[in-house]
Amino acid sequence: MNITVVTGAASGIGAATVDRLRTDGHAVLGIDVADSPLDADADRVAWIKGDVGSPETWSQAVQTTRSKFGGTPSGLVLSAARHVVGTILDTTPQQWNDVFETNVVGAYHGIRACLPGMREMGFGAIVTVASVDAFMAEQAFAAYCASKGALLQLTRAVALDYARDGIRANCVCPGVTDTPFFRHHLHSAEDPDSWLAARVARQPMGRLLDPTDVSNLIAFLLSDQASAMTGAMAVVDAGLSVGFDFR
């Protein structure tokens, strides 16, 4: 039985990933600062309400997979994210640190907690969820762009360091995805309808991503079908980053 930990599991891409992996037969431990949306008695599922930036959360995660599922994680999906709108001058040091604490430090703690068990087993798959903002800048998203670029490079470093241990690490970079995260940003706009229409219009495929578009890719990267992929930047963005001149 595959045991996989998913962060940011209460909503959006994380929640879609939990659903997909359970369908695929994984035992899943979800981690989020929110309460579990799942039935407490659901089969092959466990939940930790906690901050991914805390080492204690990850100690509890490894202990929980052992006690509930009888083993250590062979899969790790790091999709928890935080953002703040603003240029670097608009962003306070505390806001900057908070974004990095979730998006980068949380990934560091998660990988560090799960790697020993993966190395002992001789296999494991790690998928980080960055963004097209890891390689393309977006106005007034300085902290988010910087953190996602750091997450991409962390993933590549882990891929190189542990490839000979049978561990793969890949980074998924989604484009604009219709999640609660996105909807919160949308409703902060002065004219949400126009803001949404502009973002849909700039998509070459003419639509935003659904969280399942991303979770399907994550499930593939965790599977043996992606056995030759490590250190990859897997972009799923409905064509957004293909060119600079669309409409």
C-alpha positions in Angstrom: 0.0 0.0 0.0 1.3 3.4 -1.0 1.3 5.9 1.9 1.3 9.5 0.8 1.3 12.8 2.8 -0.5 15.8 1.2 -0.2 19.3 2.5 -2.7 22.1 1.9 -5.2 19.2 1.8 -8.4 21.0 2.9 -9.2 22.8 -0.3 -8.1 23.4 -3.9 -5.3 21.4 -5.5 -4.5 19.7 -2.2 -8.1 18.5 -1.7 -8.3 17.3 -5.3 -5.1 15.4 -4.9 -6.4 13.7 -1.8 -9.5 12.6 -3.7 -7.5 11.3 -6.7 -4.9 9.4 -4.6 -7.6 7.7 -2.5 -9.2 6.6 -5.7 -5.9 5.2 -6.8 -5.6 3.2 -3.6 -3.2 5.3 -1.6 -3.5 5.7 2.1 -3.4 9.5 2.6 -2.4 11.7 5.5 -3.7 15.2 4.9 -2.1 18.2 6.6 -3.7 21.7 6.8 -4.3 24.5 9.2 -8.0 23.9 8.5 -10.2 21.1 9.8 -10.6 18.0 7.7 -13.4 18.1 5.1 -13.3 14.3 5.1 -15.4 11.9 7.2 -13.4 11.1 10.3 -14.0 7.4 9.8 -13.1 7.4 6.1 -11.1 4.5 4.9 -7.3 4.9 4.4 -7.3 8.5 5.5 -5.8 10.4 8.4 -5.6 14.1 9.2 -3.3 16.5 11.1 -4.4 20.1 11.7 -1.2 21.9 11.9 1.3 24.4 10.4 3.7 22.9 7.8 6.3 25.4 8.9 6.5 23.6 12.3 8.9 20.6 12.7 6.5 19.3 15.3 3.8 18.9 12.7 6.1 16.7 10.6 7.2 14.6 13.6 3.5 14.0 14.2 2.9 13.2 10.5 5.6 10.4 10.5 4.3 9.0 13.8 0.7 9.0 12.5 1.5 7.1 9.3 3.2 4.5 11.3 0.5 4.1 13.9 -2.5 4.3 11.4 -1.1 2.8 8.2 1.8 0.7 9.5 4.6 2.4 7.6 6.4 5.5 6.6 5.4 7.7 3.6 6.6 6.7 0.2 4.9 9.7 -1.4 4.9 13.4 -0.4 2.9 16.2 -2.0 3.7 19.7 -0.9 0.8 21.9 -2.0 0.3 24.2 1.0 0.7 27.8 0.0 0.4 31.3 1.2 0.5 34.6 -0.7 0.4 38.3 0.0 -0.5 41.0 -2.6 2.1 43.7 -2.9 5.4 44.9 -4.3 8.5 44.4 -2.2 8.0 47.9 -0.7 4.4 47.0 0.2 5.4 43.7 1.8 6.4 43.9 5.5 9.2 41.7 6.8 6.7 39.6 8.7 4.5 39.1 5.6 7.6 38.1 3.7 8.7 35.6 6.3 5.2 34.2 6.6 5.0 33.4 2.9 8.4 31.7 2.9 7.6 29.9 6.1 4.7 28.1 4.4 5.9 27.9 0.8 9.6 27.1 1.3 10.4 26.3 5.0 7.4 24.0 5.2 8.6 22.1 2.2 12.1 21.8 3.8 10.7 20.4 7.0 8.4 18.0 5.1 11.1 16.6 2.8 13.5 16.4 5.7 11.0 14.4 7.8 10.1 11.9 5.1 13.5 11.4 3.4 14.9 9.0 6.0 12.1 6.5 5.6 12.2 6.8 1.8 16.0 6.1 1.9 15.5 3.1 4.1 12.9 1.7 1.7 15.0 2.5 -1.3 12.2 4.4 -3.1 10.0 7.5 -2.8 8.4 10.2 -4.8 8.2 13.9 -3.9 6.0 16.4 -5.7 6.2 20.0 -4.9 3.5 22.4 -6.2 5.0 25.7 -7.3 3.5 27.9 -9.9 4.2 29.5 -13.3 5.3 32.3 -11.0 8.4 30.2 -10.3 9.8 31.2 -13.7 7.6 34.2 -14.8 7.1 37.3 -12.7 3.6 38.6 -11.8 3.0 42.2 -10.7 2.5 42.9 -7.0 3.3 39.3 -6.1 6.9 39.8 -5.0 7.0 37.4 -2.0 5.0 34.7 -3.8 7.1 34.8 -6.9 10.3 34.6 -4.9 9.1 31.8 -2.8 7.9 29.7 -5.7 11.2 30.1 -7.5 13.0 28.9 -4.3 10.7 25.9 -4.1 11.5 24.9 -7.7 15.2 25.1 -7.0 14.8 23.2 -3.7 13.1 20.4 -5.7 15.9 20.2 -8.2 18.5 20.1 -5.5 16.7 17.2 -3.7 16.3 15.4 -7.0 20.1 15.5 -7.6 21.1 14.6 -4.1 18.9 11.6 -3.7 18.5 10.1 -7.2 20.8 7.2 -6.4 18.7 6.4 -3.3 15.7 5.7 -5.6 14.0 8.9 -4.7 12.4 11.1 -7.3 11.5 14.8 -6.8 9.5 16.8 -9.3 7.9 20.2 -9.3 4.5 21.0 -10.7 4.0 24.5 -11.9 0.3 25.3 -12.4 -1.1 28.3 -14.1 -4.3 30.1 -13.0 -6.4 27.5 -11.2 -10.0 28.0 -10.0 -9.5 27.4 -6.3 -10.7 29.1 -3.1 -7.2 30.7 -3.1 -7.9 32.2 -6.5 -11.5 33.2 -5.7 -10.3 35.1 -2.6 -8.0 37.1 -4.8 -10.7 37.6 -7.4 -13.2 39.0 -4.9 -10.6 41.5 -3.7 -10.6 43.2 -7.2 -12.5 46.4 -7.7 -14.4 44.8 -10.6 -14.3 41.0 -10.1 -16.2 40.2 -13.3 -13.9 42.2 -15.6 -10.8 40.9 -13.7 -12.0 37.3 -14.3 -12.8 37.9 -17.9 -9.4 39.3 -18.6 -7.7 36.3 -17.1 -9.8 33.8 -19.0 -9.2 35.8 -22.2 -5.4 35.6 -21.9 -5.5 31.8 -21.7 -4.8 30.2 -25.1 -7.2 27.4 -24.3 -9.8 29.9 -23.2 -10.3 28.5 -19.7 -8.9 28.5 -16.2 -7.5 25.2 -14.8 -9.7 23.0 -12.6 -7.8 21.6 -9.5 -8.3 18.1 -11.0 -6.1 19.2 -14.0 -3.3 19.6 -11.5 -4.1 16.6 -9.3 -4.0 14.3 -12.3 -0.5 15.4 -13.1 0.6 15.0 -9.5 -0.8 11.4 -9.4 1.1 10.6 -12.5 4.4 12.0 -11.1 3.9 9.9 -8.0 3.3 6.7 -10.0 5.7 4.2 -11.5 4.7 5.5 -14.9 6.9 8.5 -14.2 9.8 6.4 -13.0 12.3 8.2 -15.3 11.3 11.6 -14.3 13.1 13.5 -11.6 14.1 17.2 -11.2 11.5 18.1 -13.8 9.5 21.3 -14.0 6.1 20.1 -15.1 4.0 23.0 -16.3 0.2 22.7 -16.5 -1.2 26.1 -17.4 -3.6 25.8 -20.4 -1.0 27.4 -22.6 -0.4 30.6 -20.6 3.4 30.5 -20.6 3.8 29.2 -24.2 4.1 32.7 -25.8 4.1 36.4 -25.0 1.6 37.6 -27.6 -1.8 36.1 -27.3 -4.7 38.5 -27.7 
